């Protein structure tokens, strides 16, 4: 299990690198090709489309090639795409390359999330939070690497770094043995047993194992992930602009806000899983969303640099575990759907990560900066409502299970 988690962490570090490399070198990339920022935005959106496709297609490829086979395909595709970026082909070729790169790291994220949730029955949240820590580290490290290469005029080698990490990760997944889990990784359909524990037999019997109330629960979490990832990406992309407009900060200082946000996210993720296991997933998600709402409601009233950065650091801490813990929470609430639920929810988050920043960008152009901040708080208010609904649903599930157990005990005693 430890080997599985650590190779999974390396894979999430790779995903973190791949997510931000294009944005890190975008100014010099556009200068090299003589293109405008709008065309750069289209290129990034194309990579997102590939990411979404990778997440959605991953369950089909898992059934056809097994999880290990699917991972090897995805990592190979990512490695090849980054090497193609390195060669600086004609501009028109960058769009299919972006689709392949996005498909690769989208599928890697979905497959590994599915493996961890299905294979690790105890302290699942701790394992997922470790993965998210390495994702955050990768997202922090890549801009620093790219900055060093850009200063030396070697910016294209940023893509080579990801290719090398992808190659190392590919070899580890191809050669490593994980004991009893190997059978599950090779299986070309949902297996009934992983590590000696029962794994979603219902998922093996139905390709889309949602019945009755499960549809409503799935829809609830889809909207939740849409809002959460969209809010997180809006903060990461527009926080410097908000600080420049709101407080009058210089660009260099405002850019540090994103670094502070990701540092706080990475630190928070170290402890998120342990805390969630102790206080229950539903409590963690609800309280984290509520704290985020309070902080975003306070943010428009900050008028000094120190108070704005204090709120940003606290936002990073309280938002750090929401994604991974909510993913585990949803999978536990929808028992028997571990093969499909993570992919669907990650895809929903990907859509939110593309759509909500577009809304916030429009708000920055047409509304006052504090009104834009209130929009972020409004998104979070809906998240609180959804997390409270999920809290109530699981509490009712537990109460119903307790009643069934009591009835069974009474029947046995009689």
C-alpha positions in Angstrom: 0.0 0.0 0.0 2.8 2.4 0.8 4.4 1.9 -2.5 1.1 2.5 -4.3 0.6 5.7 -2.4 4.0 7.1 -3.0 3.9 6.3 -6.7 0.5 7.9 -6.8 2.0 10.9 -5.1 4.7 11.1 -7.8 2.0 10.9 -10.4 0.0 13.8 -8.8 3.3 15.8 -8.7 3.6 15.2 -12.4 0.0 16.4 -12.9 0.7 19.5 -10.9 3.7 20.3 -13.2 1.6 19.6 -16.4 -1.3 21.7 -15.3 0.6 25.0 -15.0 3.5 24.7 -17.5 1.7 26.2 -20.4 0.6 29.2 -18.4 4.1 29.6 -17.0 5.7 30.0 -20.4 2.8 31.5 -22.3 4.2 35.0 -22.7 7.4 33.8 -24.3 5.6 31.1 -26.3 3.2 33.7 -27.8 6.2 36.0 -28.5 8.0 33.2 -30.3 5.0 32.5 -32.5 3.9 36.2 -32.8 0.4 35.5 -31.4 -2.0 37.4 -29.2 -3.1 36.5 -25.7 -6.6 35.6 -27.0 -5.0 32.8 -29.0 -3.1 31.7 -26.0 -6.3 31.5 -24.1 -7.8 29.4 -26.8 -4.7 27.1 -26.6 -5.2 26.7 -22.8 -8.9 26.0 -23.3 -8.1 23.4 -25.9 -5.8 21.7 -23.3 -8.8 21.8 -20.9 -11.0 20.1 -23.5 -8.4 17.3 -23.7 -8.4 17.1 -19.8 -12.2 16.7 -19.7 -12.1 14.1 -22.4 -9.4 12.1 -20.5 -11.4 12.1 -17.3 -14.6 11.0 -19.1 -13.0 8.3 -21.2 -10.9 6.8 -18.4 -13.6 4.4 -17.2 -14.0 3.0 -20.7 -10.2 2.6 -21.2 -9.9 1.0 -17.8 -12.4 -1.7 -18.7 -10.6 -2.3 -22.0 -7.0 -2.3 -20.9 -7.2 -2.4 -17.1 -6.2 0.4 -14.7 -2.4 -0.1 -15.1 -2.8 -0.3 -18.9 -4.9 2.9 -18.9 -2.3 4.7 -16.8 0.5 3.6 -19.1 -1.4 4.9 -22.1 -2.1 8.2 -20.4 1.4 8.8 -19.1 2.9 7.9 -22.5 0.5 10.3 -24.2 1.5 13.1 -21.8 5.2 12.3 -22.3 4.9 12.4 -26.1 2.9 15.6 -26.0 5.4 17.5 -23.9 8.2 16.4 -26.2 6.2 17.7 -29.1 5.8 21.0 -27.3 9.6 21.0 -26.9 10.1 20.8 -30.7 8.1 24.1 -31.2 6.2 22.8 -34.2 4.0 25.2 -36.4 1.3 27.0 -34.3 -1.6 25.0 -35.8 0.0 21.7 -34.5 -0.1 23.0 -30.9 -3.8 22.5 -30.7 -3.9 18.7 -31.2 -0.8 18.5 -29.0 -2.6 20.5 -26.2 -5.5 18.0 -26.5 -3.2 15.1 -26.1 -1.4 16.6 -23.1 -4.7 17.5 -21.4 -6.1 14.0 -22.1 -3.0 12.5 -20.6 -3.0 14.3 -17.2 -6.8 14.3 -17.0 -6.9 10.5 -17.3 -4.0 10.1 -14.9 -5.8 12.1 -12.2 -9.1 10.2 -12.7 -7.5 6.7 -12.7 -5.3 7.2 -9.7 -8.1 8.8 -7.7 -10.3 5.7 -8.5 -7.5 3.3 -7.5 -6.8 5.0 -4.2 -10.5 5.3 -3.2 -11.2 1.7 -4.2 -8.1 0.0 -2.8 -7.6 1.9 0.5 -10.5 1.3 2.8 -9.0 2.8 6.0 -7.8 6.4 6.2 -8.8 6.9 2.6 -8.9 10.7 3.2 -5.3 10.7 4.5 -4.1 9.0 1.3 -6.0 11.4 -1.0 -4.8 14.4 0.9 -1.2 13.2 0.4 -1.8 13.1 -3.3 -3.2 16.6 -3.3 -0.2 17.9 -1.4 2.1 16.7 -4.2 -0.2 18.2 -6.8 0.1 21.6 -5.0 3.9 21.2 -4.8 4.1 20.5 -8.5 1.9 23.6 -9.2 4.3 25.7 -7.1 7.5 24.3 -8.4 6.8 24.5 -12.2 6.6 28.3 -12.4 10.0 28.5 -10.6 11.6 26.1 -13.0 10.1 27.9 -16.0 11.2 31.2 -14.6 14.8 30.0 -14.4 14.8 28.6 -17.9 13.2 31.8 -19.3 15.9 33.9 -17.7 18.5 31.8 -19.6 16.6 31.8 -22.8 15.9 28.1 -22.5 12.2 28.3 -21.8 11.3 25.4 -24.2 13.1 23.0 -21.8 10.4 23.4 -19.3 8.5 20.9 -21.4 11.4 18.5 -21.3 11.3 18.5 -17.5 7.8 17.2 -17.6 8.7 14.6 -20.2 11.5 13.3 -18.0 9.2 13.1 -15.0 6.6 11.4 -17.1 9.1 8.8 -18.3 10.2 8.1 -14.7 6.6 7.7 -13.6 5.8 5.5 -16.6 8.7 3.1 -15.7 7.6 2.9 -12.1 4.0 2.0 -13.0 5.2 -0.5 -15.5 7.7 -2.3 -13.3 6.4 -2.0 -9.8 4.5 -4.7 -8.0 1.8 -3.9 -5.5 1.0 -7.4 -4.2 -2.6 -8.3 -4.0 -3.6 -5.0 -5.8 -1.8 -6.1 -9.0 -4.8 -8.3 -9.9 -7.1 -5.3 -9.6 -4.8 -3.1 -11.7 -4.6 -5.7 -14.5 -8.4 -6.5 -14.4 -10.2 -5.4 -17.6 -13.5 -4.9 -15.8 -14.4 -3.8 -12.2 -13.1 -6.5 -9.9 -14.9 -7.8 -6.8 -11.9 -7.8 -4.5 -8.9 -5.6 -3.8 -6.5 -6.3 -1.0 -8.9 -8.9 0.5 -11.8 -6.4 0.8 -15.1 -6.4 -1.1 -15.1 -3.8 -3.8 -18.3 -2.6 -5.4 -19.8 -5.7 -6.8 -22.7 -3.6 -7.9 -20.3 -1.6 -10.1 -19.1 -4.8 -11.7 -22.7 -5.7 -12.6 -23.8 -2.4 -14.0 -21.9 -0.1 -16.3 -23.6 3.0 -14.8 -24.5 1.9 -11.2 -26.8 4.7 -10.1 -30.4 3.9 -9.1 -33.1 5.9 -7.5 -31.8 8.5 -4.9 -28.2 7.9 -6.1 -29.0 10.1 -9.1 -29.9 13.0 -6.9 -26.8 12.5 -4.7 -24.6 12.3 -7.8 -26.1 15.5 -9.2 -25.6 17.3 -5.9 -21.9 16.5 -5.8 -21.5 17.3 -9.5 -22.8 20.8 -8.9 -20.6 21.0 -5.7 -17.4 20.2 -7.6 -18.4 22.5 -10.4 -18.6 25.4 -8.0 -15.5 24.4 -5.9 -13.0 24.0 -8.7 -14.4 27.0 -10.4 -14.0 29.1 -7.3 -10.5 27.8 -6.6 -9.3 28.5 -10.2 -10.9 32.0 -10.1 -9.0 32.8 -7.0 -5.7 31.4 -8.4 -6.1 33.4 -11.7 -7.7 36.7 -10.6 -6.3 37.2 -7.1 -3.4 39.4 -8.3 -5.8 41.5 -10.4 -8.2 41.9 -7.6 -5.4 43.1 -5.2 -4.1 45.6 -7.8 -7.5 47.1 -8.4 -8.6 46.9 -4.7 -5.4 48.0 -2.8 -3.3 49.4 -5.6 -0.5 46.9 -5.1 2.3 46.6 -7.6 2.2 43.6 -10.0 5.2 41.8 -8.5 3.8 42.0 -5.0 0.3 41.1 -6.1 1.7 38.0 -7.9 2.9 36.8 -4.5 -0.7 36.3 -3.4 -1.0 33.2 -5.6 2.2 31.8 -4.2 1.0 32.3 -0.7 -2.4 30.8 -1.6 -0.7 27.6 -2.9 1.7 27.4 -0.1 -1.2 27.5 2.4 -3.1 24.9 0.3 -0.1 22.5 0.3 0.5 22.9 4.1 -3.2 22.4 4.8 -3.4 19.3 2.7 -0.7 17.7 4.9 -3.2 17.7 7.8 -6.6 17.6 6.0 -6.9 13.8 5.7 -6.1 13.2 9.4 -8.5 15.9 10.6 -11.2 14.6 8.3 -10.8 11.0 9.6 -11.2 12.2 13.1 -14.2 14.5 12.7 -15.9 12.6 9.8 -15.9 13.6 6.2 -19.3 15.3 6.2 -18.3 17.5 9.1 -15.0 18.5 7.6 -16.5 19.4 4.2 -19.4 21.5 5.8 -17.1 23.4 8.2 -14.5 24.0 5.6 -17.0 25.5 3.2 -18.6 27.6 5.9 -15.1 29.0 6.9 -14.4 29.7 3.2 -17.7 31.6 3.0 -16.9 33.7 6.0 -13.4 34.6 4.7 -14.7 35.5 1.2 -17.4 37.7 2.9 -14.7 39.4 4.9 -12.3 39.9 2.0 -14.2 42.9 0.4 -13.7 44.8 3.7 -9.9 44.4 3.8 -8.1 47.6 3.0 -4.5 46.9 3.9 -2.0 44.5 2.3 -1.4 42.6 5.6 -5.1 41.9 6.1 -5.7 40.9 2.5 -2.8 38.4 2.6 -4.0 37.1 6.0 -7.4 36.3 4.4 -5.6 34.7 1.4 -3.5 32.4 3.6 -6.5 31.4 5.7 -8.5 30.7 2.5 -5.7 28.4 1.3 -5.7 26.5 4.6 -9.5 26.1 4.8 -9.9 25.2 1.1 -7.0 22.8 1.1 -8.8 19.6 1.8 -12.2 20.3 0.3 -11.6 18.6 -3.1 -10.0 15.4 -1.9 -12.2 14.9 1.2 -15.4 15.7 -0.8 -14.3 13.2 -3.4 -13.9 10.5 -0.8 -17.1 11.6 0.9 -19.1 11.3 -2.3 -17.6 7.8 -3.1 -18.5 6.6 0.4 -22.0 8.0 0.2 -22.5 6.4 -3.2 -21.2 3.0 -2.1 -20.7 0.6 -5.0 -19.8 3.3 -7.5 -16.1 3.8 -6.9 -15.3 2.9 -10.5 -17.3 5.8 -12.0 -18.0 8.5 -9.3 -14.4 10.0 -9.1 -14.2 10.4 -12.9 -17.6 12.1 -13.1 -16.9 14.5 -10.2 -13.4 15.4 -11.5 -14.9 16.1 -14.9 -17.6 18.3 -13.3 -14.8 20.2 -11.5 -13.0 20.6 -14.8 -16.0 22.2 -16.4 -16.3 24.6 -13.4 -12.6 25.4 -13.6 -13.2 26.6 -17.2 -16.6 28.3 -16.9 -16.5 30.2 -13.6 -13.2 32.0 -14.3 -14.9 33.3 -17.5 -17.7 34.7 -15.4 -15.2 36.3 -13.0 -13.3 37.7 -15.9 -16.5 39.3 -17.2 -17.2 40.7 -13.7 -13.7 42.2 -13.5 -14.4 44.1 -16.7 -17.9 45.2 -16.0 -18.3 45.4 -12.2 -16.5 46.9 -9.3 -13.7 44.8 -7.7 -15.6 44.3 -4.5 -18.7 43.2 -6.4 -16.5 40.5 -8.1 -15.4 39.4 -4.6 -19.0 39.1 -3.6 -19.6 36.8 -6.6 -17.0 34.4 -5.3 -18.7 34.5 -1.9 -22.0 33.7 -3.6 -20.6 30.7 -5.3 -19.3 29.5 -1.9 -22.8 30.1 -0.3 -24.2 27.6 -2.7 -21.4 25.2 -1.8 -22.3 25.5 1.9 -26.0 24.7 1.1 -25.0 21.6 -1.0 -22.5 20.4 1.7 -25.2 20.8 4.3 -27.6 18.7 2.2 -25.0 16.0 1.8 -24.4 16.1 5.6 -28.1 15.5 6.2 -28.3 12.7 3.7 -25.4 10.8 5.2 -26.8 11.3 8.7 -30.1 9.8 7.6 -28.3 6.9 5.9 -26.5 6.2 9.2 -29.7 6.4 11.2 -31.5 4.1 8.8 -28.6 1.6 9.0 -28.7 1.7 12.8 -32.5 1.1 12.9 -32.0 -1.9 10.5 -29.3 -3.3 12.8 -31.5 -2.9 15.9 -34.4 -4.6 14.2 -32.1 -7.4 13.1 -30.8 -7.8 16.7 -34.3 -7.9 18.1 -35.3 -10.5 15.6 -32.4 -12.7 16.5 -33.1 -12.3 20.2 -36.7 -13.4 19.7 
